[in-house]
Amino acid sequence: MHAYIGEFFGSLTLILFGDGVVANVLLQRTKGKDSGWMVIATGWGLAVMMGVFVANAMGSPGADINPAVTIAKWVMGMYVEANVVFGMIAAQMLGCFVGAICVWLAYLPHWKLTESKESKLGIFCTAPAIRHPFGNVLSEVIGTITLIVGIGAIVHSSSIAGGLLPFLVGGLVWAIGLSLGGPTGYAINPARDLGPRLAHALLPIAGKGGSDWSYAWIPILGPIIGASVGALMWTSLIPAA
Protein backbone atom coordinates (compact mmCIF):
# COMPACT_ATOMS: atom_id res chain seq x y z
CA MET A 1 0.00 0.00 0.00
CA HIS A 2 2.87 2.41 0.72
CA ALA A 3 4.21 1.78 -2.78
CA TYR A 4 0.80 2.56 -4.29
CA ILE A 5 0.58 5.79 -2.30
CA GLY A 6 4.07 6.75 -3.46
CA GLU A 7 3.19 6.00 -7.08
CA PHE A 8 0.02 8.06 -6.81
CA PHE A 9 1.71 11.15 -5.40
CA GLY A 10 4.79 10.76 -7.59
CA SER A 11 2.62 10.58 -10.71
CA LEU A 12 0.52 13.51 -9.53
CA THR A 13 3.72 15.55 -9.11
CA LEU A 14 4.92 14.47 -12.55
CA ILE A 15 1.79 15.84 -14.21
CA LEU A 16 1.54 18.92 -12.03
CA PHE A 17 4.97 20.06 -13.23
CA GLY A 18 4.85 18.48 -16.70
CA ASP A 19 1.41 19.53 -17.87
CA GLY A 20 1.91 22.71 -15.88
CA VAL A 21 4.88 23.82 -17.96
CA VAL A 22 2.94 23.15 -21.17
CA ALA A 23 0.04 25.24 -19.85
CA ASN A 24 2.45 28.04 -19.02
CA VAL A 25 3.77 28.02 -22.60
CA LEU A 26 0.48 27.58 -24.50
CA LEU A 27 -2.26 29.38 -22.58
CA GLN A 28 -2.96 33.06 -23.20
CA ARG A 29 -1.62 35.77 -20.87
CA THR A 30 0.60 33.53 -18.78
CA LYS A 31 4.07 34.66 -17.76
CA GLY A 32 5.62 31.94 -19.91
CA LYS A 33 3.52 32.36 -23.05
CA ASP A 34 5.31 31.22 -26.25
CA SER A 35 8.56 30.39 -24.44
CA GLY A 36 8.95 27.30 -26.60
CA TRP A 37 9.98 23.68 -26.79
CA MET A 38 13.18 24.09 -24.78
CA VAL A 39 11.15 25.28 -21.80
CA ILE A 40 8.67 22.43 -22.22
CA ALA A 41 11.37 19.75 -22.50
CA THR A 42 13.24 21.20 -19.52
CA GLY A 43 10.06 21.37 -17.46
CA TRP A 44 9.24 17.74 -18.20
CA GLY A 45 12.74 16.63 -17.23
CA LEU A 46 12.41 18.43 -13.91
CA ALA A 47 8.88 17.01 -13.53
CA VAL A 48 10.26 13.48 -13.74
CA MET A 49 13.01 14.35 -11.25
CA MET A 50 10.53 15.70 -8.71
CA GLY A 51 8.09 12.84 -9.33
CA VAL A 52 10.80 10.31 -8.51
CA PHE A 53 11.79 12.22 -5.37
CA VAL A 54 8.17 12.39 -4.15
CA ALA A 55 7.44 8.74 -4.96
CA ASN A 56 10.56 7.68 -3.05
CA ALA A 57 9.68 9.82 -0.06
CA MET A 58 6.05 8.65 0.01
CA GLY A 59 6.89 4.95 0.14
CA SER A 60 7.73 3.70 -3.38
CA PRO A 61 11.49 3.07 -3.40
CA GLY A 62 11.41 1.98 -7.05
CA ALA A 63 9.60 5.18 -8.07
CA ASP A 64 8.30 3.90 -11.40
CA ILE A 65 5.68 6.69 -11.97
CA ASN A 66 5.23 5.18 -15.43
CA PRO A 67 3.45 1.96 -16.47
CA ALA A 68 6.16 1.43 -19.09
CA VAL A 69 8.78 1.23 -16.32
CA THR A 70 6.53 -1.06 -14.28
CA ILE A 71 5.98 -3.34 -17.28
CA ALA A 72 9.72 -3.39 -18.03
CA LYS A 73 10.43 -4.45 -14.45
CA TRP A 74 7.78 -7.15 -14.76
CA VAL A 75 9.39 -8.47 -17.95
CA MET A 76 12.77 -8.50 -16.20
CA GLY A 77 11.33 -10.42 -13.24
CA MET A 78 11.60 -7.60 -10.71
CA TYR A 79 7.85 -7.87 -10.10
CA VAL A 80 6.42 -11.36 -9.76
CA GLU A 81 2.77 -10.92 -8.84
CA ALA A 82 0.44 -9.56 -11.52
CA ASN A 83 -1.82 -7.89 -8.94
CA VAL A 84 1.12 -5.74 -7.80
CA VAL A 85 1.76 -4.64 -11.38
CA PHE A 86 -1.89 -3.74 -11.92
CA GLY A 87 -2.02 -1.94 -8.57
CA MET A 88 1.03 0.15 -9.46
CA ILE A 89 -0.40 1.05 -12.86
CA ALA A 90 -3.78 1.96 -11.33
CA ALA A 91 -2.07 4.25 -8.79
CA GLN A 92 -0.04 5.90 -11.57
CA MET A 93 -3.12 6.42 -13.72
CA LEU A 94 -5.11 7.94 -10.86
CA GLY A 95 -2.21 10.20 -9.89
CA CYS A 96 -1.88 11.49 -13.45
CA PHE A 97 -5.63 12.11 -13.62
CA VAL A 98 -5.65 14.11 -10.38
CA GLY A 99 -2.49 15.98 -11.37
CA ALA A 100 -4.21 17.14 -14.56
CA ILE A 101 -7.14 18.44 -12.52
CA CYS A 102 -4.68 20.41 -10.39
CA VAL A 103 -3.16 21.99 -13.52
CA TRP A 104 -6.63 22.98 -14.74
CA LEU A 105 -7.31 24.66 -11.39
CA ALA A 106 -3.90 26.35 -11.24
CA TYR A 107 -4.54 28.06 -14.61
CA LEU A 108 -8.30 28.48 -14.18
CA PRO A 109 -8.69 32.07 -15.53
CA HIS A 110 -6.59 31.35 -18.64
CA TRP A 111 -8.66 28.64 -20.35
CA LYS A 112 -11.45 31.00 -21.36
CA LEU A 113 -8.95 33.46 -22.84
CA THR A 114 -7.34 30.78 -25.02
CA GLU A 115 -9.20 30.17 -28.29
CA SER A 116 -7.15 27.26 -29.62
CA LYS A 117 -8.80 23.93 -28.82
CA GLU A 118 -5.63 22.14 -29.98
CA SER A 119 -3.53 24.07 -27.46
CA LYS A 120 -5.89 23.20 -24.64
CA LEU A 121 -5.81 19.51 -25.53
CA GLY A 122 -2.02 19.62 -25.97
CA ILE A 123 -1.63 20.67 -22.35
CA PHE A 124 -3.20 17.41 -21.20
CA CYS A 125 -1.95 14.84 -23.69
CA THR A 126 0.25 14.25 -26.71
CA ALA A 127 -0.49 14.70 -30.40
CA PRO A 128 1.63 13.95 -33.46
CA ALA A 129 3.35 16.62 -35.52
CA ILE A 130 2.46 14.51 -38.58
CA ARG A 131 -0.39 12.01 -38.16
CA HIS A 132 1.14 8.75 -39.35
CA PRO A 133 0.04 5.83 -37.15
CA PHE A 134 2.92 3.46 -37.90
CA GLY A 135 5.52 6.23 -37.70
CA ASN A 136 3.95 7.61 -34.51
CA VAL A 137 3.97 4.19 -32.82
CA LEU A 138 7.56 3.65 -33.95
CA SER A 139 8.60 7.00 -32.48
CA GLU A 140 7.05 6.08 -29.13
CA VAL A 141 8.65 2.63 -29.22
CA ILE A 142 12.12 4.08 -29.85
CA GLY A 143 11.68 6.77 -27.19
CA THR A 144 10.56 4.22 -24.60
CA ILE A 145 13.36 1.77 -25.41
CA THR A 146 15.76 4.68 -24.90
CA LEU A 147 14.11 5.44 -21.56
CA ILE A 148 14.27 1.85 -20.28
CA VAL A 149 17.81 1.16 -21.42
CA GLY A 150 18.93 4.59 -20.19
CA ILE A 151 17.45 4.03 -16.72
CA GLY A 152 19.08 0.61 -16.61
CA ALA A 153 22.44 2.11 -17.52
CA ILE A 154 22.12 4.78 -14.85
CA VAL A 155 21.12 2.31 -12.14
CA HIS A 156 23.80 -0.17 -13.28
CA SER A 157 26.60 2.31 -12.68
CA SER A 158 28.08 1.46 -9.28
CA SER A 159 29.73 4.89 -9.02
CA ILE A 160 26.42 6.79 -8.74
CA ALA A 161 25.07 7.65 -5.31
CA GLY A 162 21.37 6.86 -4.82
CA GLY A 163 20.46 10.48 -4.16
CA LEU A 164 21.62 11.44 -7.65
CA LEU A 165 19.35 8.99 -9.45
CA PRO A 166 16.30 11.30 -9.72
CA PHE A 167 18.48 14.06 -11.21
CA LEU A 168 19.98 11.68 -13.76
CA VAL A 169 16.66 10.11 -14.75
CA GLY A 170 15.22 13.61 -15.14
CA GLY A 171 18.18 14.50 -17.34
CA LEU A 172 17.54 11.40 -19.42
CA VAL A 173 13.92 12.42 -20.02
CA TRP A 174 15.09 15.96 -20.84
CA ALA A 175 17.45 14.51 -23.46
CA ILE A 176 14.73 12.28 -24.91
CA GLY A 177 12.44 15.30 -25.21
CA LEU A 178 15.06 17.38 -26.98
CA SER A 179 16.28 14.63 -29.30
CA LEU A 180 13.29 12.33 -29.90
CA GLY A 181 10.25 14.30 -28.79
CA GLY A 182 9.50 16.14 -32.02
CA PRO A 183 7.36 13.57 -33.88
CA THR A 184 4.80 12.76 -31.14
CA GLY A 185 5.53 14.89 -28.09
CA TYR A 186 7.17 11.81 -26.45
CA ALA A 187 4.52 10.35 -24.18
CA ILE A 188 6.81 7.36 -23.33
CA ASN A 189 4.33 6.82 -20.47
CA PRO A 190 0.78 5.51 -21.01
CA ALA A 191 -0.53 7.00 -17.74
CA ARG A 192 0.97 10.40 -18.50
CA ASP A 193 -1.17 10.53 -21.65
CA LEU A 194 -4.33 8.59 -20.78
CA GLY A 195 -4.92 9.98 -17.28
CA PRO A 196 -4.84 13.64 -18.34
CA ARG A 197 -6.73 12.84 -21.56
CA LEU A 198 -9.55 11.45 -19.41
CA ALA A 199 -9.40 14.60 -17.28
CA HIS A 200 -9.68 16.74 -20.42
CA ALA A 201 -12.73 14.76 -21.49
CA LEU A 202 -14.48 15.10 -18.12
CA LEU A 203 -13.52 18.57 -16.89
CA PRO A 204 -15.67 21.64 -17.71
CA ILE A 205 -12.81 23.35 -19.55
CA ALA A 206 -13.93 26.58 -21.19
CA GLY A 207 -14.06 26.26 -24.99
CA LYS A 208 -12.48 22.83 -25.17
CA GLY A 209 -12.84 20.57 -28.18
CA GLY A 210 -12.69 16.81 -28.48
CA SER A 211 -10.13 14.64 -26.72
CA ASP A 212 -8.81 12.98 -29.92
CA TRP A 213 -9.60 9.42 -28.86
CA SER A 214 -8.72 8.16 -32.34
CA TYR A 215 -5.05 8.83 -31.49
CA ALA A 216 -5.14 7.77 -27.82
CA TRP A 217 -4.13 4.15 -28.47
CA ILE A 218 -0.74 5.18 -29.88
CA PRO A 219 0.79 6.64 -26.66
CA ILE A 220 -0.47 3.52 -24.87
CA LEU A 221 0.64 0.79 -27.28
CA GLY A 222 3.95 2.37 -28.30
CA PRO A 223 5.36 2.67 -24.76
CA ILE A 224 4.14 -0.83 -23.83
CA ILE A 225 5.96 -2.32 -26.84
CA GLY A 226 9.01 -0.15 -26.18
CA ALA A 227 9.13 -1.13 -22.51
CA SER A 228 8.95 -4.83 -23.33
CA VAL A 229 11.59 -4.62 -26.04
CA GLY A 230 13.84 -2.43 -23.90
CA ALA A 231 13.61 -4.86 -20.98
CA LEU A 232 14.43 -7.84 -23.19
CA MET A 233 17.35 -5.95 -24.74
CA TRP A 234 18.69 -5.07 -21.32
CA THR A 235 18.46 -8.58 -19.90
CA SER A 236 20.00 -10.16 -22.99
CA LEU A 237 22.86 -7.70 -23.55
CA ILE A 238 24.09 -6.83 -20.07
CA PRO A 239 25.28 -10.37 -19.10
CA ALA A 240 27.48 -10.30 -22.20
CA ALA A 241 28.89 -6.86 -21.40
C-alpha atoms as a printed R data frame, in Angstrom:
    type eleno elety resid chain resno       x       y       z
1   ATOM     1    CA   MET     A     1   0.000   0.000   0.000
2   ATOM     2    CA   HIS     A     2   2.867   2.407   0.718
3   ATOM     3    CA   ALA     A     3   4.209   1.782  -2.781
4   ATOM     4    CA   TYR     A     4   0.798   2.562  -4.289
5   ATOM     5    CA   ILE     A     5   0.585   5.788  -2.301
6   ATOM     6    CA   GLY     A     6   4.069   6.746  -3.462
7   ATOM     7    CA   GLU     A     7   3.192   5.996  -7.081
8   ATOM     8    CA   PHE     A     8   0.016   8.060  -6.807
9   ATOM     9    CA   PHE     A     9   1.711  11.153  -5.403
10  ATOM    10    CA   GLY     A    10   4.793  10.762  -7.591
11  ATOM    11    CA   SER     A    11   2.620  10.576 -10.705
12  ATOM    12    CA   LEU     A    12   0.521  13.510  -9.530
13  ATOM    13    CA   THR     A    13   3.719  15.546  -9.105
14  ATOM    14    CA   LEU     A    14   4.917  14.468 -12.554
15  ATOM    15    CA   ILE     A    15   1.786  15.842 -14.214
16  ATOM    16    CA   LEU     A    16   1.539  18.924 -12.031
17  ATOM    17    CA   PHE     A    17   4.970  20.061 -13.226
18  ATOM    18    CA   GLY     A    18   4.847  18.476 -16.705
19  ATOM    19    CA   ASP     A    19   1.407  19.527 -17.871
20  ATOM    20    CA   GLY     A    20   1.910  22.709 -15.875
21  ATOM    21    CA   VAL     A    21   4.877  23.824 -17.959
22  ATOM    22    CA   VAL     A    22   2.939  23.152 -21.170
23  ATOM    23    CA   ALA     A    23   0.036  25.241 -19.849
24  ATOM    24    CA   ASN     A    24   2.454  28.044 -19.020
25  ATOM    25    CA   VAL     A    25   3.770  28.022 -22.603
26  ATOM    26    CA   LEU     A    26   0.476  27.580 -24.500
27  ATOM    27    CA   LEU     A    27  -2.262  29.383 -22.583
28  ATOM    28    CA   GLN     A    28  -2.956  33.062 -23.202
29  ATOM    29    CA   ARG     A    29  -1.621  35.773 -20.866
30  ATOM    30    CA   THR     A    30   0.599  33.531 -18.780
31  ATOM    31    CA   LYS     A    31   4.071  34.663 -17.759
32  ATOM    32    CA   GLY     A    32   5.624  31.937 -19.909
33  ATOM    33    CA   LYS     A    33   3.517  32.358 -23.048
34  ATOM    34    CA   ASP     A    34   5.308  31.223 -26.246
35  ATOM    35    CA   SER     A    35   8.563  30.395 -24.443
36  ATOM    36    CA   GLY     A    36   8.952  27.302 -26.599
37  ATOM    37    CA   TRP     A    37   9.984  23.682 -26.793
38  ATOM    38    CA   MET     A    38  13.180  24.093 -24.785
39  ATOM    39    CA   VAL     A    39  11.147  25.280 -21.799
40  ATOM    40    CA   ILE     A    40   8.669  22.426 -22.222
41  ATOM    41    CA   ALA     A    41  11.372  19.754 -22.496
42  ATOM    42    CA   THR     A    42  13.240  21.198 -19.521
43  ATOM    43    CA   GLY     A    43  10.059  21.369 -17.458
44  ATOM    44    CA   TRP     A    44   9.244  17.743 -18.200
45  ATOM    45    CA   GLY     A    45  12.744  16.632 -17.230
46  ATOM    46    CA   LEU     A    46  12.409  18.432 -13.907
47  ATOM    47    CA   ALA     A    47   8.882  17.008 -13.534
48  ATOM    48    CA   VAL     A    48  10.261  13.483 -13.736
49  ATOM    49    CA   MET     A    49  13.015  14.349 -11.251
50  ATOM    50    CA   MET     A    50  10.527  15.699  -8.708
51  ATOM    51    CA   GLY     A    51   8.087  12.840  -9.331
52  ATOM    52    CA   VAL     A    52  10.802  10.314  -8.509
53  ATOM    53    CA   PHE     A    53  11.790  12.215  -5.371
54  ATOM    54    CA   VAL     A    54   8.175  12.389  -4.151
55  ATOM    55    CA   ALA     A    55   7.440   8.736  -4.958
56  ATOM    56    CA   ASN     A    56  10.558   7.679  -3.050
57  ATOM    57    CA   ALA     A    57   9.677   9.824  -0.057
58  ATOM    58    CA   MET     A    58   6.053   8.646   0.008
59  ATOM    59    CA   GLY     A    59   6.887   4.953   0.136
60  ATOM    60    CA   SER     A    60   7.729   3.696  -3.380
61  ATOM    61    CA   PRO     A    61  11.495   3.065  -3.404
62  ATOM    62    CA   GLY     A    62  11.414   1.977  -7.055
63  ATOM    63    CA   ALA     A    63   9.603   5.179  -8.074
64  ATOM    64    CA   ASP     A    64   8.298   3.896 -11.400
65  ATOM    65    CA   ILE     A    65   5.684   6.685 -11.970
66  ATOM    66    CA   ASN     A    66   5.231   5.178 -15.429
67  ATOM    67    CA   PRO     A    67   3.445   1.962 -16.475
68  ATOM    68    CA   ALA     A    68   6.156   1.431 -19.091
69  ATOM    69    CA   VAL     A    69   8.778   1.228 -16.323
70  ATOM    70    CA   THR     A    70   6.534  -1.060 -14.279
71  ATOM    71    CA   ILE     A    71   5.979  -3.343 -17.280
72  ATOM    72    CA   ALA     A    72   9.722  -3.395 -18.029
73  ATOM    73    CA   LYS     A    73  10.428  -4.448 -14.449
74  ATOM    74    CA   TRP     A    74   7.779  -7.152 -14.762
75  ATOM    75    CA   VAL     A    75   9.385  -8.474 -17.950
76  ATOM    76    CA   MET     A    76  12.773  -8.502 -16.199
77  ATOM    77    CA   GLY     A    77  11.333 -10.423 -13.237
78  ATOM    78    CA   MET     A    78  11.605  -7.599 -10.705
79  ATOM    79    CA   TYR     A    79   7.851  -7.869 -10.099
80  ATOM    80    CA   VAL     A    80   6.420 -11.364  -9.764
81  ATOM    81    CA   GLU     A    81   2.765 -10.918  -8.841
82  ATOM    82    CA   ALA     A    82   0.442  -9.556 -11.524
83  ATOM    83    CA   ASN     A    83  -1.820  -7.888  -8.944
84  ATOM    84    CA   VAL     A    84   1.116  -5.738  -7.804
85  ATOM    85    CA   VAL     A    85   1.765  -4.635 -11.384
86  ATOM    86    CA   PHE     A    86  -1.893  -3.742 -11.924
87  ATOM    87    CA   GLY     A    87  -2.024  -1.944  -8.574
88  ATOM    88    CA   MET     A    88   1.034   0.150  -9.458
89  ATOM    89    CA   ILE     A    89  -0.405   1.053 -12.858
90  ATOM    90    CA   ALA     A    90  -3.780   1.960 -11.335
91  ATOM    91    CA   ALA     A    91  -2.073   4.247  -8.794
92  ATOM    92    CA   GLN     A    92  -0.042   5.904 -11.567
93  ATOM    93    CA   MET     A    93  -3.119   6.419 -13.719
94  ATOM    94    CA   LEU     A    94  -5.109   7.945 -10.864
95  ATOM    95    CA   GLY     A    95  -2.209  10.196  -9.886
96  ATOM    96    CA   CYS     A    96  -1.880  11.494 -13.451
97  ATOM    97    CA   PHE     A    97  -5.632  12.109 -13.620
98  ATOM    98    CA   VAL     A    98  -5.653  14.109 -10.378
99  ATOM    99    CA   GLY     A    99  -2.493  15.975 -11.374
100 ATOM   100    CA   ALA     A   100  -4.211  17.137 -14.564
101 ATOM   101    CA   ILE     A   101  -7.145  18.442 -12.525
102 ATOM   102    CA   CYS     A   102  -4.681  20.412 -10.387
103 ATOM   103    CA   VAL     A   103  -3.158  21.991 -13.519
104 ATOM   104    CA   TRP     A   104  -6.629  22.980 -14.738
105 ATOM   105    CA   LEU     A   105  -7.312  24.660 -11.394
106 ATOM   106    CA   ALA     A   106  -3.902  26.351 -11.243
107 ATOM   107    CA   TYR     A   107  -4.541  28.060 -14.610
108 ATOM   108    CA   LEU     A   108  -8.300  28.476 -14.175
109 ATOM   109    CA   PRO     A   109  -8.693  32.069 -15.534
110 ATOM   110    CA   HIS     A   110  -6.594  31.351 -18.639
111 ATOM   111    CA   TRP     A   111  -8.660  28.644 -20.351
112 ATOM   112    CA   LYS     A   112 -11.446  31.000 -21.356
113 ATOM   113    CA   LEU     A   113  -8.952  33.463 -22.845
114 ATOM   114    CA   THR     A   114  -7.344  30.779 -25.021
115 ATOM   115    CA   GLU     A   115  -9.202  30.170 -28.290
116 ATOM   116    CA   SER     A   116  -7.145  27.257 -29.620
117 ATOM   117    CA   LYS     A   117  -8.805  23.930 -28.825
118 ATOM   118    CA   GLU     A   118  -5.629  22.144 -29.975
119 ATOM   119    CA   SER     A   119  -3.525  24.065 -27.457
120 ATOM   120    CA   LYS     A   120  -5.892  23.196 -24.635
121 ATOM   121    CA   LEU     A   121  -5.808  19.514 -25.529
122 ATOM   122    CA   GLY     A   122  -2.024  19.622 -25.967
123 ATOM   123    CA   ILE     A   123  -1.632  20.668 -22.352
124 ATOM   124    CA   PHE     A   124  -3.202  17.414 -21.205
125 ATOM   125    CA   CYS     A   125  -1.952  14.839 -23.694
126 ATOM   126    CA   THR     A   126   0.246  14.248 -26.706
127 ATOM   127    CA   ALA     A   127  -0.491  14.701 -30.399
128 ATOM   128    CA   PRO     A   128   1.630  13.947 -33.463
129 ATOM   129    CA   ALA     A   129   3.347  16.621 -35.516
130 ATOM   130    CA   ILE     A   130   2.459  14.507 -38.577
131 ATOM   131    CA   ARG     A   131  -0.393  12.012 -38.162
132 ATOM   132    CA   HIS     A   132   1.137   8.752 -39.351
133 ATOM   133    CA   PRO     A   133   0.038   5.827 -37.145
134 ATOM   134    CA   PHE     A   134   2.924   3.462 -37.900
135 ATOM   135    CA   GLY     A   135   5.522   6.230 -37.702
136 ATOM   136    CA   ASN     A   136   3.952   7.610 -34.508
137 ATOM   137    CA   VAL     A   137   3.968   4.191 -32.823
138 ATOM   138    CA   LEU     A   138   7.563   3.649 -33.955
139 ATOM   139    CA   SER     A   139   8.601   6.995 -32.478
140 ATOM   140    CA   GLU     A   140   7.046   6.084 -29.133
141 ATOM   141    CA   VAL     A   141   8.653   2.630 -29.217
142 ATOM   142    CA   ILE     A   142  12.123   4.085 -29.853
143 ATOM   143    CA   GLY     A   143  11.684   6.768 -27.189
144 ATOM   144    CA   THR     A   144  10.556   4.224 -24.600
145 ATOM   145    CA   ILE     A   145  13.359   1.775 -25.409
146 ATOM   146    CA   THR     A   146  15.764   4.676 -24.900
147 ATOM   147    CA   LEU     A   147  14.113   5.436 -21.560
148 ATOM   148    CA   ILE     A   148  14.269   1.849 -20.277
149 ATOM   149    CA   VAL     A   149  17.809   1.160 -21.423
150 ATOM   150    CA   GLY     A   150  18.931   4.589 -20.192
151 ATOM   151    CA   ILE     A   151  17.450   4.029 -16.725
152 ATOM   152    CA   GLY     A   152  19.075   0.614 -16.615
153 ATOM   153    CA   ALA     A   153  22.440   2.106 -17.520
154 ATOM   154    CA   ILE     A   154  22.117   4.782 -14.846
155 ATOM   155    CA   VAL     A   155  21.123   2.306 -12.138
156 ATOM   156    CA   HIS     A   156  23.797  -0.171 -13.284
157 ATOM   157    CA   SER     A   157  26.599   2.313 -12.679
158 ATOM   158    CA   SER     A   158  28.080   1.463  -9.279
159 ATOM   159    CA   SER     A   159  29.728   4.889  -9.023
160 ATOM   160    CA   ILE     A   160  26.417   6.793  -8.743
161 ATOM   161    CA   ALA     A   161  25.070   7.646  -5.306
162 ATOM   162    CA   GLY     A   162  21.373   6.858  -4.823
163 ATOM   163    CA   GLY     A   163  20.460  10.482  -4.162
164 ATOM   164    CA   LEU     A   164  21.622  11.441  -7.650
165 ATOM   165    CA   LEU     A   165  19.353   8.990  -9.447
166 ATOM   166    CA   PRO     A   166  16.304  11.304  -9.715
167 ATOM   167    CA   PHE     A   167  18.484  14.056 -11.212
168 ATOM   168    CA   LEU     A   168  19.982  11.679 -13.762
169 ATOM   169    CA   VAL     A   169  16.658  10.111 -14.752
170 ATOM   170    CA   GLY     A   170  15.215  13.613 -15.137
171 ATOM   171    CA   GLY     A   171  18.183  14.497 -17.336
172 ATOM   172    CA   LEU     A   172  17.544  11.397 -19.421
173 ATOM   173    CA   VAL     A   173  13.921  12.421 -20.017
174 ATOM   174    CA   TRP     A   174  15.087  15.962 -20.837
175 ATOM   175    CA   ALA     A   175  17.452  14.505 -23.463
176 ATOM   176    CA   ILE     A   176  14.726  12.281 -24.909
177 ATOM   177    CA   GLY     A   177  12.443  15.296 -25.209
178 ATOM   178    CA   LEU     A   178  15.064  17.381 -26.983
179 ATOM   179    CA   SER     A   179  16.276  14.631 -29.304
180 ATOM   180    CA   LEU     A   180  13.292  12.329 -29.904
181 ATOM   181    CA   GLY     A   181  10.249  14.305 -28.794
182 ATOM   182    CA   GLY     A   182   9.500  16.138 -32.022
183 ATOM   183    CA   PRO     A   183   7.361  13.568 -33.880
184 ATOM   184    CA   THR     A   184   4.796  12.759 -31.142
185 ATOM   185    CA   GLY     A   185   5.527  14.887 -28.090
186 ATOM   186    CA   TYR     A   186   7.168  11.815 -26.454
187 ATOM   187    CA   ALA     A   187   4.524  10.346 -24.177
188 ATOM   188    CA   ILE     A   188   6.808   7.356 -23.335
189 ATOM   189    CA   ASN     A   189   4.332   6.818 -20.467
190 ATOM   190    CA   PRO     A   190   0.776   5.508 -21.011
191 ATOM   191    CA   ALA     A   191  -0.527   6.997 -17.735
192 ATOM   192    CA   ARG     A   192   0.974  10.398 -18.503
193 ATOM   193    CA   ASP     A   193  -1.167  10.534 -21.652
194 ATOM   194    CA   LEU     A   194  -4.331   8.588 -20.776
195 ATOM   195    CA   GLY     A   195  -4.918   9.978 -17.279
196 ATOM   196    CA   PRO     A   196  -4.839  13.644 -18.341
197 ATOM   197    CA   ARG     A   197  -6.729  12.841 -21.558
198 ATOM   198    CA   LEU     A   198  -9.551  11.448 -19.411
199 ATOM   199    CA   ALA     A   199  -9.398  14.601 -17.278
200 ATOM   200    CA   HIS     A   200  -9.681  16.739 -20.417
201 ATOM   201    CA   ALA     A   201 -12.734  14.758 -21.495
202 ATOM   202    CA   LEU     A   202 -14.482  15.101 -18.118
203 ATOM   203    CA   LEU     A   203 -13.516  18.573 -16.890
204 ATOM   204    CA   PRO     A   204 -15.669  21.636 -17.706
205 ATOM   205    CA   ILE     A   205 -12.807  23.354 -19.547
206 ATOM   206    CA   ALA     A   206 -13.934  26.579 -21.189
207 ATOM   207    CA   GLY     A   207 -14.060  26.256 -24.987
208 ATOM   208    CA   LYS     A   208 -12.480  22.827 -25.170
209 ATOM   209    CA   GLY     A   209 -12.837  20.574 -28.184
210 ATOM   210    CA   GLY     A   210 -12.691  16.811 -28.476
211 ATOM   211    CA   SER     A   211 -10.128  14.639 -26.722
212 ATOM   212    CA   ASP     A   212  -8.810  12.979 -29.921
213 ATOM   213    CA   TRP     A   213  -9.600   9.423 -28.858
214 ATOM   214    CA   SER     A   214  -8.716   8.158 -32.337
215 ATOM   215    CA   TYR     A   215  -5.052   8.833 -31.487
216 ATOM   216    CA   ALA     A   216  -5.143   7.771 -27.820
217 ATOM   217    CA   TRP     A   217  -4.129   4.154 -28.469
218 ATOM   218    CA   ILE     A   218  -0.738   5.176 -29.878
219 ATOM   219    CA   PRO     A   219   0.787   6.643 -26.665
220 ATOM   220    CA   ILE     A   220  -0.467   3.520 -24.873
221 ATOM   221    CA   LEU     A   221   0.641   0.788 -27.281
222 ATOM   222    CA   GLY     A   222   3.950   2.372 -28.303
223 ATOM   223    CA   PRO     A   223   5.356   2.670 -24.760
224 ATOM   224    CA   ILE     A   224   4.141  -0.835 -23.832
225 ATOM   225    CA   ILE     A   225   5.959  -2.318 -26.837
226 ATOM   226    CA   GLY     A   226   9.013  -0.151 -26.179
227 ATOM   227    CA   ALA     A   227   9.130  -1.127 -22.508
228 ATOM   228    CA   SER     A   228   8.945  -4.834 -23.334
229 ATOM   229    CA   VAL     A   229  11.595  -4.623 -26.045
230 ATOM   230    CA   GLY     A   230  13.836  -2.429 -23.897
231 ATOM   231    CA   ALA     A   231  13.606  -4.856 -20.978
232 ATOM   232    CA   LEU     A   232  14.427  -7.840 -23.189
233 ATOM   233    CA   MET     A   233  17.348  -5.954 -24.739
234 ATOM   234    CA   TRP     A   234  18.686  -5.068 -21.322
235 ATOM   235    CA   THR     A   235  18.460  -8.585 -19.900
236 ATOM   236    CA   SER     A   236  20.005 -10.159 -22.992
237 ATOM   237    CA   LEU     A   237  22.858  -7.696 -23.550
238 ATOM   238    CA   ILE     A   238  24.088  -6.832 -20.067
239 ATOM   239    CA   PRO     A   239  25.277 -10.367 -19.104
240 ATOM   240    CA   ALA     A   240  27.478 -10.302 -22.204
241 ATOM   241    CA   ALA     A   241  28.889  -6.855 -21.396
